[in-house]
Amino acid sequence: MFRSTPFAGKVLTRPSALLRFKRSVKTSTIDWKPVKSVPGNLRTITHQKKTPIIRRVLLGLMYAMPIVSFGLGCWQVHRLNWKNDLIARCENNLAAPVIEELPPTLEPNVIHEFEYRRFKCKGEFDYDQEMFLGPRIKDGVLGYLVVTPFIRSNGGKPILIERGWIHKDKVIPSTRSSGYLSHLAMPQGEIEIEALFRCMPKKSKLQFDHEPGTKLFNVIDVPAMAEQSGSLPIYCQMIYDLSDHLDYKARETLEAQGADPSIFGRLFFTKTKEDPKEKSFYIQDESDDSMFYQEFEFIKQGVPIAAKPTIKFSNNHLQYLITWFGVSIASAGLLLYSTWKRKQFSSTERIIDAKRRDMKKLL
C-alpha cells in the first residue's frame, strides 16, 4: 500500500489514504425522477415543432378518414341494393311474354321500366338515315354496329333500332343490297321485327361531341342520334337470330327464286322431329322459314349480327363496400393507436417543462 511521503516540504497523500476516506453526509445516488426518452429523432421532433399546420392537417385527415370511408361504405350498400333490384327487374322483363304490338304513342321517360322487355313491331327501315357506331371488334375482326330508324306501320315517330354488327367492308349499302341474303341484310318494304328496349348510358362530358350530319358515331349518343334521324330517343336492340325470314322477301322474289335460293342455308345441323336429342344433316323444306345460317355467311353477305339477349350489368358493389369498410376499420385502429402513443409519450417540451416545475419546488 502507498503511504505519505514528504516532497519539497509538503506531504502527499498516497492512493491508499484516499481509499480509506469516509463521507460524513449521505445522499442518494439515484435520480429522483428520470426523464423518459421520446421515440424518434430529436431533429425530426424539432422540425415537427416548426410545422404545426402540417401536423394539424395530417391529424385532421386521420380523424376524417374513418368517417369518410364509413360513409362511402354505406353508400355502396345502397348501390348494391339498387343494382340487385335493377338486375332482378331486367331479368323479369326478359322472361316476360313478348309485347305483340307497340302503341303509336311512346313515352321515352318510362322506357327504363321496360328495359330488356321484348316486343314485336311492324314497319320498315329508313336506310337513308342509317348510322354506324364504332369501330367495334368482334372475334378479332373490325366492324361497326348498324343503327337504323324503324318507321312503324301503326303511326308515331320512328324508333332507333340497333340491328347488329357488320364487317367494315360492308358499310357501303351497295355491298349489302345484292346476294342471296340481301333480304336479311337490307329488307325492303313492311316487315315484322322482334327487339328489346335498352336504356343506354348518357354521353360523358369528357367524350367528344358528335359532328352533326355524319353517319359515324364513336360513342352511343341517343339524343344526337334521334335528333339527326328524326326519331324518338328510344334505343332498341334486335335479338340474335340466324334464321331465314321468308316474310322479308317480296312476293315476286319468292315466286321467281323459291323460298330459299341458297343451298348453304338449307343444309345445316339441326334437331330432328323424331328424336330431339339427336342431330342429323338433312335438307329443309323450301316453305319452312326456320332454317338457320352460319355467322360466316352473315359476315360475308353483310347481314347484321344482332346481340344476344343477356343481361349486361356489372355488379362489383359488394367488393367496393368491403373495401371501404375495411379502410374505415383500419384507419380507426390507426387513429386509436396514434392517440394512445401520444398519451403515453409526451412531447419533449412538456417533459422539460415538468422537470423545471419540479426543480423550482425544491428550491
C-alpha positions as a Python dict, from the first residue, in 0.01 Angstrom:
ca = {
    (1, 'M'): (0, 0, 0),
    (2, 'F'): (100, 355, -66),
    (3, 'R'): (200, 583, 223),
    (4, 'S'): (252, 959, 272),
    (5, 'T'): (593, 1088, 159),
    (6, 'P'): (747, 1431, 200),
    (7, 'F'): (804, 1624, -118),
    (8, 'A'): (951, 1976, -109),
    (9, 'G'): (821, 2036, 240),
    (10, 'K'): (472, 1907, 158),
    (11, 'V'): (301, 1583, 242),
    (12, 'L'): (147, 1397, -48),
    (13, 'T'): (-131, 1156, 21),
    (14, 'R'): (-92, 824, -143),
    (15, 'P'): (-389, 638, -306),
    (16, 'S'): (-420, 404, -11),
    (17, 'A'): (-514, 702, 206),
    (18, 'L'): (-781, 810, -41),
    (19, 'L'): (-942, 470, -33),
    (20, 'R'): (-980, 498, 346),
    (21, 'F'): (-1176, 829, 315),
    (22, 'K'): (-1526, 819, 465),
    (23, 'R'): (-1809, 1055, 373),
    (24, 'S'): (-1984, 1231, 656),
    (25, 'V'): (-2302, 1316, 451),
    (26, 'K'): (-2519, 1050, 292),
    (27, 'T'): (-2704, 1142, -32),
    (28, 'S'): (-2897, 934, -278),
    (29, 'T'): (-2712, 846, -595),
    (30, 'I'): (-3036, 767, -784),
    (31, 'D'): (-3206, 1040, -990),
    (32, 'W'): (-3530, 1131, -815),
    (33, 'K'): (-3732, 1145, -1145),
    (34, 'P'): (-3567, 1008, -1457),
    (35, 'V'): (-3655, 1168, -1789),
    (36, 'K'): (-3833, 933, -2029),
    (37, 'S'): (-3691, 924, -2373),
    (38, 'V'): (-3914, 1018, -2663),
    (39, 'P'): (-3913, 782, -2960),
    (40, 'G'): (-3781, 941, -3275),
    (41, 'N'): (-3501, 1165, -3378),
    (42, 'L'): (-3457, 1496, -3195),
    (43, 'R'): (-3404, 1666, -3527),
    (44, 'T'): (-3736, 1529, -3654),
    (45, 'I'): (-3915, 1644, -3341),
    (46, 'T'): (-3768, 1991, -3377),
    (47, 'H'): (-3879, 2004, -3742),
    (48, 'Q'): (-4231, 1895, -3649),
    (49, 'K'): (-4244, 2173, -3391),
    (50, 'K'): (-4172, 2427, -3663),
    (51, 'T'): (-4456, 2294, -3888),
    (52, 'P'): (-4767, 2283, -3668),
    (53, 'I'): (-5004, 2347, -3961),
    (54, 'I'): (-4893, 2036, -4146),
    (55, 'R'): (-4929, 1827, -3832),
    (56, 'R'): (-5279, 1960, -3777),
    (57, 'V'): (-5375, 1885, -4137),
    (58, 'L'): (-5246, 1530, -4108),
    (59, 'L'): (-5424, 1486, -3778),
    (60, 'G'): (-5745, 1616, -3935),
    (61, 'L'): (-5710, 1366, -4219),
    (62, 'M'): (-5661, 1087, -3970),
    (63, 'Y'): (-5985, 1185, -3797),
    (64, 'A'): (-6170, 1229, -4127),
    (65, 'M'): (-6062, 903, -4293),
    (66, 'P'): (-6270, 663, -4078),
    (67, 'I'): (-6580, 883, -4113),
    (68, 'V'): (-6548, 936, -4489),
    (69, 'S'): (-6469, 572, -4566),
    (70, 'F'): (-6758, 455, -4348),
    (71, 'G'): (-6992, 690, -4536),
    (72, 'L'): (-6868, 556, -4870),
    (73, 'G'): (-6924, 202, -4747),
    (74, 'C'): (-7284, 285, -4654),
    (75, 'W'): (-7331, 442, -4998),
    (76, 'Q'): (-7205, 123, -5162),
    (77, 'V'): (-7461, -75, -4961),
    (78, 'H'): (-7730, 146, -5114),
    (79, 'R'): (-7578, 100, -5460),
    (80, 'L'): (-7565, -279, -5413),
    (81, 'N'): (-7936, -293, -5328),
    (82, 'W'): (-8017, -69, -5624),
    (83, 'K'): (-7812, -282, -5868),
    (84, 'N'): (-7967, -606, -5740),
    (85, 'D'): (-8316, -462, -5788),
    (86, 'L'): (-8222, -342, -6138),
    (87, 'I'): (-8087, -681, -6242),
    (88, 'A'): (-8391, -858, -6098),
    (89, 'R'): (-8629, -624, -6283),
    (90, 'C'): (-8443, -669, -6613),
    (91, 'E'): (-8442, -1047, -6574),
    (92, 'N'): (-8816, -1043, -6514),
    (93, 'N'): (-8867, -822, -6820),
    (94, 'L'): (-8654, -1052, -7034),
    (95, 'A'): (-8851, -1356, -6920),
    (96, 'A'): (-9188, -1182, -6963),
    (97, 'P'): (-9407, -1255, -7268),
    (98, 'V'): (-9334, -1064, -7585),
    (99, 'I'): (-9534, -746, -7644),
    (100, 'E'): (-9716, -826, -7967),
    (101, 'E'): (-9770, -465, -8075),
    (102, 'L'): (-9641, -126, -7963),
    (103, 'P'): (-9880, 165, -7914),
    (104, 'P'): (-9844, 457, -8154),
    (105, 'T'): (-9750, 692, -7870),
    (106, 'L'): (-9438, 603, -7672),
    (107, 'E'): (-9308, 798, -7374),
    (108, 'P'): (-8925, 793, -7355),
    (109, 'N'): (-8928, 876, -6981),
    (110, 'V'): (-9086, 541, -6887),
    (111, 'I'): (-8874, 318, -7110),
    (112, 'H'): (-8639, 242, -6818),
    (113, 'E'): (-8922, 42, -6659),
    (114, 'F'): (-8934, -180, -6970),
    (115, 'E'): (-8561, -231, -7017),
    (116, 'Y'): (-8486, -571, -7172),
    (117, 'R'): (-8857, -620, -7245),
    (118, 'R'): (-8908, -790, -7579),
    (119, 'F'): (-9158, -661, -7832),
    (120, 'K'): (-9270, -706, -8189),
    (121, 'C'): (-9330, -423, -8429),
    (122, 'K'): (-9432, -392, -8793),
    (123, 'G'): (-9286, -130, -9023),
    (124, 'E'): (-8989, -64, -9247),
    (125, 'F'): (-8632, 56, -9208),
    (126, 'D'): (-8527, 403, -9319),
    (127, 'Y'): (-8190, 329, -9481),
    (128, 'D'): (-8139, 692, -9579),
    (129, 'Q'): (-8088, 772, -9208),
    (130, 'E'): (-7871, 468, -9137),
    (131, 'M'): (-7598, 531, -8877),
    (132, 'F'): (-7287, 342, -8772),
    (133, 'L'): (-7148, 306, -8421),
    (134, 'G'): (-6790, 213, -8372),
    (135, 'P'): (-6550, 85, -8459),
    (136, 'R'): (-6628, -236, -8271),
    (137, 'I'): (-6424, -556, -8255),
    (138, 'K'): (-6595, -894, -8289),
    (139, 'D'): (-6379, -1206, -8267),
    (140, 'G'): (-6076, -1001, -8364),
    (141, 'V'): (-6243, -853, -8673),
    (142, 'L'): (-6305, -481, -8715),
    (143, 'G'): (-6659, -368, -8785),
    (144, 'Y'): (-6942, -136, -8688),
    (145, 'L'): (-7283, -152, -8524),
    (146, 'V'): (-7567, -56, -8757),
    (147, 'V'): (-7836, 170, -8606),
    (148, 'T'): (-8133, 232, -8835),
    (149, 'P'): (-8458, 423, -8769),
    (150, 'F'): (-8764, 199, -8791),
    (151, 'I'): (-9081, 358, -8927),
    (152, 'R'): (-9377, 193, -8755),
    (153, 'S'): (-9685, 97, -8954),
    (154, 'N'): (-9930, 199, -8683),
    (155, 'G'): (-9806, 558, -8682),
    (156, 'G'): (-9594, 756, -8442),
    (157, 'K'): (-9239, 873, -8479),
    (158, 'P'): (-8968, 620, -8573),
    (159, 'I'): (-8759, 446, -8309),
    (160, 'L'): (-8387, 367, -8316),
    (161, 'I'): (-8306, 1, -8382),
    (162, 'E'): (-7958, -140, -8335),
    (163, 'R'): (-7963, -414, -8596),
    (164, 'G'): (-7623, -562, -8509),
    (165, 'W'): (-7257, -584, -8612),
    (166, 'I'): (-7132, -584, -8970),
    (167, 'H'): (-6787, -611, -9124),
    (168, 'K'): (-6607, -287, -9205),
    (169, 'D'): (-6612, -376, -9576),
    (170, 'K'): (-6993, -391, -9571),
    (171, 'V'): (-7055, -35, -9459),
    (172, 'I'): (-7146, 82, -9809),
    (173, 'P'): (-7512, -14, -9875),
    (174, 'S'): (-7438, -139, -10230),
    (175, 'T'): (-7222, -418, -10086),
    (176, 'R'): (-7522, -548, -9891),
    (177, 'S'): (-7804, -493, -10137),
    (178, 'S'): (-7709, -786, -10362),
    (179, 'G'): (-7654, -1151, -10281),
    (180, 'Y'): (-7862, -1444, -10168),
    (181, 'L'): (-7903, -1288, -9820),
    (182, 'S'): (-7992, -939, -9934),
    (183, 'H'): (-8343, -987, -9791),
    (184, 'L'): (-8180, -1017, -9447),
    (185, 'A'): (-7909, -757, -9497),
    (186, 'M'): (-8142, -485, -9623),
    (187, 'P'): (-8507, -600, -9609),
    (188, 'Q'): (-8738, -387, -9816),
    (189, 'G'): (-9100, -300, -9754),
    (190, 'E'): (-9306, -376, -9445),
    (191, 'I'): (-9162, -640, -9215),
    (192, 'E'): (-9208, -750, -8856),
    (193, 'I'): (-8910, -738, -8623),
    (194, 'E'): (-8851, -858, -8269),
    (195, 'A'): (-8633, -643, -8045),
    (196, 'L'): (-8595, -533, -7685),
    (197, 'F'): (-8579, -194, -7516),
    (198, 'R'): (-8246, -69, -7385),
    (199, 'C'): (-8151, 230, -7168),
    (200, 'M'): (-7805, 330, -7281),
    (201, 'P'): (-7575, 540, -7059),
    (202, 'K'): (-7556, 910, -7129),
    (203, 'K'): (-7255, 1050, -7307),
    (204, 'S'): (-6991, 1183, -7073),
    (205, 'K'): (-6872, 1543, -7095),
    (206, 'L'): (-6519, 1412, -7140),
    (207, 'Q'): (-6617, 1237, -7464),
    (208, 'F'): (-6614, 1415, -7798),
    (209, 'D'): (-6941, 1553, -7927),
    (210, 'H'): (-7081, 1412, -8246),
    (211, 'E'): (-7029, 1612, -8563),
    (212, 'P'): (-7377, 1690, -8698),
    (213, 'G'): (-7456, 1535, -9034),
    (214, 'T'): (-7206, 1249, -9021),
    (215, 'K'): (-7327, 891, -9001),
    (216, 'L'): (-7042, 769, -8782),
    (217, 'F'): (-7082, 781, -8404),
    (218, 'N'): (-6786, 695, -8183),
    (219, 'V'): (-6997, 654, -7869),
    (220, 'I'): (-7365, 594, -7808),
    (221, 'D'): (-7540, 930, -7800),
    (222, 'V'): (-7912, 856, -7816),
    (223, 'P'): (-8030, 1222, -7814),
    (224, 'A'): (-7795, 1312, -8101),
    (225, 'M'): (-7896, 1003, -8300),
    (226, 'A'): (-8264, 1080, -8250),
    (227, 'E'): (-8221, 1444, -8349),
    (228, 'Q'): (-8024, 1360, -8661),
    (229, 'S'): (-8261, 1088, -8783),
    (230, 'G'): (-8587, 1250, -8670),
    (231, 'S'): (-8668, 962, -8434),
    (232, 'L'): (-8777, 922, -8076),
    (233, 'P'): (-8489, 899, -7824),
    (234, 'I'): (-8575, 532, -7769),
    (235, 'Y'): (-8293, 284, -7826),
    (236, 'C'): (-8374, -80, -7906),
    (237, 'Q'): (-8166, -385, -7994),
    (238, 'M'): (-8265, -664, -8226),
    (239, 'I'): (-8228, -1014, -8085),
    (240, 'Y'): (-7961, -1256, -8206),
    (241, 'D'): (-8121, -1458, -8484),
    (242, 'L'): (-7955, -1662, -8760),
    (243, 'S'): (-8278, -1796, -8906),
    (244, 'D'): (-8410, -1719, -9251),
    (245, 'H'): (-8717, -1495, -9265),
    (246, 'L'): (-8917, -1565, -9577),
    (247, 'D'): (-9156, -1284, -9491),
    (248, 'Y'): (-8867, -1041, -9555),
    (249, 'K'): (-8872, -1134, -9923),
    (250, 'A'): (-9103, -977, -10174),
    (251, 'R'): (-9376, -1195, -10324),
    (252, 'E'): (-9225, -1163, -10672),
    (253, 'T'): (-8888, -1280, -10543),
    (254, 'L'): (-9042, -1583, -10373),
    (255, 'E'): (-9224, -1684, -10688),
    (256, 'A'): (-8917, -1637, -10906),
    (257, 'Q'): (-8645, -1782, -10683),
    (258, 'G'): (-8832, -2010, -10447),
    (259, 'A'): (-8828, -1999, -10072),
    (260, 'D'): (-8450, -2022, -10035),
    (261, 'P'): (-8207, -1986, -10326),
    (262, 'S'): (-7910, -2070, -10102),
    (263, 'I'): (-7804, -2432, -10063),
    (264, 'F'): (-7589, -2323, -9768),
    (265, 'G'): (-7895, -2200, -9584),
    (266, 'R'): (-8081, -2527, -9638),
    (267, 'L'): (-7803, -2765, -9537),
    (268, 'F'): (-7719, -2749, -9170),
    (269, 'F'): (-7717, -2948, -8844),
    (270, 'T'): (-8049, -2932, -8663),
    (271, 'K'): (-8270, -3137, -8433),
    (272, 'T'): (-8500, -3395, -8588),
    (273, 'K'): (-8867, -3414, -8505),
    (274, 'E'): (-8848, -3783, -8414),
    (275, 'D'): (-8570, -3760, -8156),
    (276, 'P'): (-8487, -3411, -8021),
    (277, 'K'): (-8170, -3539, -7854),
    (278, 'E'): (-8011, -3649, -8181),
    (279, 'K'): (-7880, -3428, -8459),
    (280, 'S'): (-7894, -3508, -8829),
    (281, 'F'): (-7791, -3346, -9154),
    (282, 'Y'): (-8085, -3301, -9383),
    (283, 'I'): (-8246, -3060, -9629),
    (284, 'Q'): (-8522, -2832, -9507),
    (285, 'D'): (-8847, -2786, -9687),
    (286, 'E'): (-8844, -2473, -9903),
    (287, 'S'): (-9162, -2347, -9739),
    (288, 'D'): (-9008, -2361, -9392),
    (289, 'D'): (-8858, -2033, -9269),
    (290, 'S'): (-8699, -2190, -8960),
    (291, 'M'): (-8375, -2271, -9144),
    (292, 'F'): (-8057, -2130, -8999),
    (293, 'Y'): (-7740, -1987, -9145),
    (294, 'Q'): (-7390, -1966, -9007),
    (295, 'E'): (-7228, -1645, -8882),
    (296, 'F'): (-6962, -1652, -9154),
    (297, 'E'): (-7240, -1632, -9413),
    (298, 'F'): (-7387, -1330, -9241),
    (299, 'I'): (-7046, -1163, -9230),
    (300, 'K'): (-6976, -1225, -9599),
    (301, 'Q'): (-7321, -1111, -9709),
    (302, 'G'): (-7332, -806, -9483),
    (303, 'V'): (-7618, -924, -9263),
    (304, 'P'): (-7603, -752, -8921),
    (305, 'I'): (-7536, -997, -8637),
    (306, 'A'): (-7755, -884, -8350),
    (307, 'A'): (-7670, -901, -7981),
    (308, 'K'): (-7768, -1199, -7770),
    (309, 'P'): (-8046, -1131, -7517),
    (310, 'T'): (-7840, -1145, -7199),
    (311, 'I'): (-7825, -909, -6902),
    (312, 'K'): (-7511, -697, -6931),
    (313, 'F'): (-7471, -533, -6593),
    (314, 'S'): (-7156, -544, -6383),
    (315, 'N'): (-7217, -572, -6010),
    (316, 'N'): (-6898, -507, -5811),
    (317, 'H'): (-7056, -308, -5529),
    (318, 'L'): (-7006, -590, -5278),
    (319, 'Q'): (-6628, -572, -5328),
    (320, 'Y'): (-6643, -193, -5304),
    (321, 'L'): (-6832, -189, -4973),
    (322, 'I'): (-6595, -448, -4825),
    (323, 'T'): (-6301, -232, -4932),
    (324, 'W'): (-6442, 90, -4786),
    (325, 'F'): (-6548, -68, -4457),
    (326, 'G'): (-6204, -230, -4433),
    (327, 'V'): (-6038, 110, -4485),
    (328, 'S'): (-6265, 258, -4219),
    (329, 'I'): (-6176, -9, -3963),
    (330, 'A'): (-5804, 11, -4042),
    (331, 'S'): (-5792, 391, -4024),
    (332, 'A'): (-5992, 391, -3700),
    (333, 'G'): (-5748, 142, -3547),
    (334, 'L'): (-5453, 352, -3661),
    (335, 'L'): (-5611, 664, -3510),
    (336, 'L'): (-5667, 492, -3175),
    (337, 'Y'): (-5311, 361, -3172),
    (338, 'S'): (-5172, 704, -3252),
    (339, 'T'): (-5379, 862, -2974),
    (340, 'W'): (-5261, 602, -2725),
    (341, 'K'): (-4898, 652, -2820),
    (342, 'R'): (-4934, 1030, -2796),
    (343, 'K'): (-5069, 999, -2443),
    (344, 'Q'): (-4802, 753, -2339),
    (345, 'F'): (-4509, 953, -2469),
    (346, 'S'): (-4542, 1327, -2422),
    (347, 'S'): (-4354, 1568, -2636),
    (348, 'T'): (-4002, 1681, -2539),
    (349, 'E'): (-4120, 2030, -2445),
    (350, 'R'): (-4375, 1900, -2196),
    (351, 'I'): (-4122, 1675, -2029),
    (352, 'I'): (-3873, 1959, -1991),
    (353, 'D'): (-4140, 2194, -1855),
    (354, 'A'): (-4249, 1938, -1598),
    (355, 'K'): (-3888, 1888, -1495),
    (356, 'R'): (-3839, 2260, -1448),
    (357, 'R'): (-4153, 2295, -1237),
    (358, 'D'): (-4041, 2014, -1009),
    (359, 'M'): (-3696, 2169, -967),
    (360, 'K'): (-3850, 2505, -874),
    (361, 'K'): (-4049, 2341, -596),
    (362, 'L'): (-3728, 2209, -438),
    (363, 'L'): (-3557, 2547, -439),
}
